[in-house]
Amino acid sequence: MLTPGEGVLVEVHAAGVSFPELLQTRGEYQMKPPLPFVPGSEVGGIVIGAPAGAAVAEGDRVAAFCALGGWAETAVAPAFFTFKLPDSMDFAQGAGLVLNYHTAYFSLVLRGRLKEGESVLVHGAAGGVGTASLQVAKAHGASTIALVSSDAKREVAEAAGADHVVMLGESWKDEVKELSGGGVDVVLDPVGGDRFTDSLRSLRENGRLIVVGFTGGSIPEVKVNRLLLKNTEVVGAGWGAYVMGKPQLNIEIGEAIGRMIDAGFVRPIVGERFAMDDAAGALHALDERRATGKIVLDVRPA
Ligand SMILES: NC(=O)c1ccc[n+]([C@@H]2O[C@H](COP(=O)([O-])OP(=O)(O)OC[C@H]3O[C@@H](n4cnc5c(N)ncnc54)[C@H](OP(=O)(O)O)[C@@H]3O)[C@@H](O)[C@H]2O)c1
């Protein structure tokens, strides 16, 4: 879909499964492809053909973002969305490298203006966007607080590098304020719902609440007097819509993530793996709030 001209042809070994695909199957995502369509926004695999001028060539192991059509044996992605996979990463990690990490970088750094030494609260911190955001925040010298709903998710957030983990419950806001010495600089929110007002209350002066998604189900509303009273901001971060028409920006974000990989900060955490013919099972795991890290379909034997 992203390659009306020439694209990079990828032999798919692993395909990523993310919340947008779940929403697409219900027609609830902002992009509504005509039916029938093959889902699958990103893959890890091997290049079997690349247009002239692409930074990748036949035989390269890559992570690629194709938007649709990734749950297949062969996928096509634009050259600007195809990135060499380091030897240290397997194909499953490659299938979790673009959507979540580009979103995390775009949200925290480009939209949220995260600076070294600031503090970040990450909602849904054991999920795909959540684990990526913890790692990107650490790479930028921030301290991190992860908010999660279970002990199993606590372990995943810790593995992703959270400095502190707070359990979702009555007192999470107070715990966050105490841990951050009065409030955090940035809240990264892929969950939304009824925790939004407490997220605003968790910010310190000049704080930014970055709206990334609504896995909690409802879209919160904000009383803007709260922003005035504490000099805070609510910032929207819609990665796909912003970057799609900007090839060079995607290359630059890919390079920034490459530097974070080389420095040892970025390392996709793969959760449950499903066979291709159980893609529906993978979507159910997301829907039932069971997912941790990145859910992956093994398209070819691992
Ligand atoms: N803005 C963008 O550009 C952009 C890009 C990519 C994805 N997104 C959005 O970001 C969100 C997160 O995606 P993801 O792939 O990271 O999902 P994920 O791996 O399933 O993680 C989502 C987290 O949300 C929390 N959650 C709270 N209520 C939930 C519920 N009723 N059902 C499911 N999860 C619930 C869960 O954490 P706890 O159980 O710990 O609360 C879960 O770990 C989605 O809304 C997605 O569409 C936005």
The ligand as a MOL file (V3000), in Angstrom:
LIG
                    3D

  0  0  0     0  0            999 V3000
M  V30 BEGIN CTAB
M  V30 COUNTS 48 52 0 0 0
M  V30 BEGIN ATOM
M  V30 1 N 0.0550 7.3910 18.1660 0
M  V30 2 C 0.7100 6.5550 17.3890 0
M  V30 3 O 1.3680 6.9610 16.4610 0
M  V30 4 C 0.6450 5.0850 17.6890 0
M  V30 5 C 1.5300 4.1860 17.0880 0
M  V30 6 C 1.4640 2.8400 17.4780 0
M  V30 7 C 0.5160 2.4230 18.3910 0
M  V30 8 N -0.3530 3.3370 18.9060 0 CHG=1
M  V30 9 C -1.3660 2.9720 19.8940 0
M  V30 10 O -0.7240 2.7300 21.1280 0
M  V30 11 C -1.5370 1.8700 21.8970 0
M  V30 12 C -0.7030 0.7490 22.4840 0
M  V30 13 O -0.3380 -0.1660 21.4830 0
M  V30 14 P 0.5490 -1.4430 21.8440 0
M  V30 15 O 0.8010 -2.1640 20.5700 0
M  V30 16 O 1.6650 -1.0410 22.7260 0 CHG=-1
M  V30 17 O -0.4980 -2.3160 22.7000 0
M  V30 18 P -0.1990 -3.4000 23.8450 0
M  V30 19 O 1.1300 -4.0400 23.6190 0
M  V30 20 O -1.3910 -4.2830 23.9280 0
M  V30 21 O -0.0960 -2.5420 25.1770 0
M  V30 22 C -1.1880 -1.7890 25.5980 0
M  V30 23 C -1.2600 -1.6980 27.0990 0
M  V30 24 O -2.4490 -0.9800 27.4150 0
M  V30 25 C -2.8890 -1.3540 28.7070 0
M  V30 26 N -4.3380 -1.4910 28.7390 0
M  V30 27 C -5.1590 -0.8380 29.5900 0
M  V30 28 N -6.4300 -1.1620 29.3750 0
M  V30 29 C -6.4380 -2.0820 28.3960 0
M  V30 30 C -7.4620 -2.8210 27.7350 0
M  V30 31 N -8.7580 -2.6600 28.0550 0
M  V30 32 N -7.1160 -3.6860 26.7460 0
M  V30 33 C -5.8480 -3.8400 26.3880 0
M  V30 34 N -4.8010 -3.1590 26.9780 0
M  V30 35 C -5.1100 -2.2900 27.9650 0
M  V30 36 C -2.1980 -2.6750 29.0520 0
M  V30 37 O -1.3090 -2.4020 30.1360 0
M  V30 38 P -1.7540 -2.6680 31.6580 0
M  V30 39 O -2.4960 -3.9730 31.6780 0
M  V30 40 O -0.4550 -2.7480 32.3740 0
M  V30 41 O -2.5960 -1.4860 32.0290 0
M  V30 42 C -1.3880 -3.0250 27.8140 0
M  V30 43 O -0.1340 -3.5740 28.1420 0
M  V30 44 C -2.6690 1.4220 20.9760 0
M  V30 45 O -3.8180 2.2170 21.2190 0
M  V30 46 C -2.1460 1.7140 19.6030 0
M  V30 47 O -3.1840 1.9090 18.6560 0
M  V30 48 C -0.3010 4.6450 18.5830 0
M  V30 END ATOM
M  V30 BEGIN BOND
M  V30 1 1 1 2
M  V30 2 2 2 3
M  V30 3 1 2 4
M  V30 4 1 4 5
M  V30 5 2 4 48
M  V30 6 2 5 6
M  V30 7 1 6 7
M  V30 8 2 7 8
M  V30 9 1 8 9
M  V30 10 1 8 48
M  V30 11 1 9 10
M  V30 12 1 9 46
M  V30 13 1 10 11
M  V30 14 1 11 12
M  V30 15 1 11 44
M  V30 16 1 12 13
M  V30 17 1 13 14
M  V30 18 2 14 15
M  V30 19 1 14 16
M  V30 20 1 14 17
M  V30 21 1 17 18
M  V30 22 2 18 19
M  V30 23 1 18 20
M  V30 24 1 18 21
M  V30 25 1 21 22
M  V30 26 1 22 23
M  V30 27 1 23 24
M  V30 28 1 23 42
M  V30 29 1 24 25
M  V30 30 1 25 26
M  V30 31 1 25 36
M  V30 32 1 26 27
M  V30 33 1 26 35
M  V30 34 2 27 28
M  V30 35 1 28 29
M  V30 36 1 29 30
M  V30 37 2 29 35
M  V30 38 1 30 31
M  V30 39 2 30 32
M  V30 40 1 32 33
M  V30 41 2 33 34
M  V30 42 1 34 35
M  V30 43 1 36 37
M  V30 44 1 36 42
M  V30 45 1 37 38
M  V30 46 2 38 39
M  V30 47 1 38 40
M  V30 48 1 38 41
M  V30 49 1 42 43
M  V30 50 1 44 45
M  V30 51 1 44 46
M  V30 52 1 46 47
M  V30 END BOND
M  V30 END CTAB
M  END
